[in-house]
Protein backbone atom coordinates (compact mmCIF):
# COMPACT_ATOMS: atom_id res chain seq x y z
CA UNK A 1 0.00 0.00 0.00
CA UNK A 2 1.42 3.40 -0.95
CA UNK A 3 1.82 6.11 1.62
CA UNK A 4 1.64 9.71 0.54
CA UNK A 5 3.32 12.46 2.50
CA UNK A 6 2.20 15.99 1.97
CA UNK A 7 5.09 18.41 1.89
CA UNK A 8 4.25 21.89 3.12
CA UNK A 9 5.89 24.72 1.23
CA UNK A 10 6.03 28.48 1.66
CA UNK A 11 3.17 30.15 3.49
CA UNK A 12 1.49 26.83 4.28
CA UNK A 13 4.62 25.60 6.08
CA UNK A 14 4.97 28.90 7.95
CA UNK A 15 1.38 28.60 9.23
CA UNK A 16 1.94 24.96 10.22
CA UNK A 17 4.97 25.87 12.33
CA UNK A 18 3.15 28.65 14.22
CA UNK A 19 1.49 27.92 17.55
CA UNK A 20 -2.29 28.21 17.42
CA UNK A 21 -3.79 31.63 18.06
CA UNK A 22 -5.48 31.60 21.46
CA UNK A 23 -8.26 34.17 21.85
CA UNK A 24 -8.04 36.26 25.03
CA UNK A 25 -11.32 34.72 26.21
CA UNK A 26 -9.76 31.23 26.02
CA UNK A 27 -6.34 31.93 27.59
CA UNK A 28 -7.46 31.07 31.12
CA UNK A 29 -8.67 27.65 29.98
CA UNK A 30 -5.80 26.84 27.60
CA UNK A 31 -2.99 27.95 29.92
CA UNK A 32 -4.44 26.60 33.17
CA UNK A 33 -1.86 24.49 34.99
CA UNK A 34 -3.27 21.03 35.78
CA UNK A 35 -2.71 19.62 39.26
CA UNK A 36 -0.22 17.01 38.02
CA UNK A 37 2.01 19.76 36.57
CA UNK A 38 2.21 21.86 39.76
CA UNK A 39 5.03 19.77 41.21
CA UNK A 40 7.09 20.12 38.02
CA UNK A 41 6.46 23.84 37.81
CA UNK A 42 7.48 24.32 41.43
CA UNK A 43 10.85 22.66 40.79
CA UNK A 44 11.71 25.02 37.96
CA UNK A 45 13.98 27.72 39.30
CA UNK A 46 14.23 30.08 36.35
CA UNK A 47 11.27 32.26 35.35
CA UNK A 48 12.04 31.55 31.69
CA UNK A 49 11.52 27.83 32.31
CA UNK A 50 8.27 28.35 34.19
CA UNK A 51 6.71 30.54 31.50
CA UNK A 52 7.97 28.32 28.68
CA UNK A 53 6.66 25.16 30.33
CA UNK A 54 3.14 26.54 30.75
CA UNK A 55 3.07 27.88 27.19
CA UNK A 56 4.33 24.61 25.71
CA UNK A 57 1.83 22.63 27.79
CA UNK A 58 -1.09 24.82 26.73
CA UNK A 59 -0.19 24.76 23.06
CA UNK A 60 0.32 21.00 23.16
CA UNK A 61 -3.06 20.40 24.80
CA UNK A 62 -4.91 22.12 21.96
CA UNK A 63 -2.80 21.03 18.98
CA UNK A 64 -0.89 17.87 20.07
CA UNK A 65 2.31 19.50 18.76
CA UNK A 66 5.36 21.21 20.20
CA UNK A 67 6.55 24.57 18.91
CA UNK A 68 9.79 26.51 18.83
CA UNK A 69 9.81 29.06 21.65
CA UNK A 70 10.74 31.94 19.34
CA UNK A 71 7.33 31.52 17.68
CA UNK A 72 5.22 31.88 20.84
CA UNK A 73 2.67 34.69 20.58
CA UNK A 74 3.48 37.82 22.62
CA UNK A 75 -0.07 38.03 24.02
CA UNK A 76 0.21 34.45 25.33
CA UNK A 77 3.64 35.12 26.84
CA UNK A 78 2.29 38.20 28.60
CA UNK A 79 -0.76 36.33 29.91
CA UNK A 80 1.18 33.34 31.26
CA UNK A 81 3.89 35.53 32.79
CA UNK A 82 1.24 37.58 34.59
CA UNK A 83 -0.47 34.42 35.87
CA UNK A 84 2.86 33.30 37.33
CA UNK A 85 3.52 36.70 38.92
CA UNK A 86 6.18 37.59 36.37
CA UNK A 87 6.59 40.06 33.55
CA UNK A 88 6.81 39.31 29.82
CA UNK A 89 10.48 40.34 29.91
CA UNK A 90 11.15 37.33 32.18
CA UNK A 91 10.66 35.09 29.13
CA UNK A 92 13.50 35.10 26.64
CA UNK A 93 12.78 32.42 24.02
CA UNK A 94 16.46 32.04 23.21
CA UNK A 95 17.27 31.28 26.84
CA UNK A 96 14.33 28.88 27.09
CA UNK A 97 15.55 26.93 24.07
CA UNK A 98 18.86 26.22 25.83
CA UNK A 99 17.63 26.05 29.42
CA UNK A 100 17.85 22.92 31.48
CA UNK A 101 14.71 21.61 33.18
CA UNK A 102 15.75 22.50 36.73
CA UNK A 103 18.55 24.88 35.85
CA UNK A 104 18.81 28.59 36.29
CA UNK A 105 18.20 29.17 32.59
Secondary structure, 3 states (H helix, E strand, C coil): CCCCCCCCCHHHHHHHCCCCCCCHHHHHHHCCCCHHHHHHHHHCCCHHHHHHHHHHHHHHHHHCCCCCHHHCCHHHHHHHHHHCCCCHHHCCHHHHHHCCCCCCC
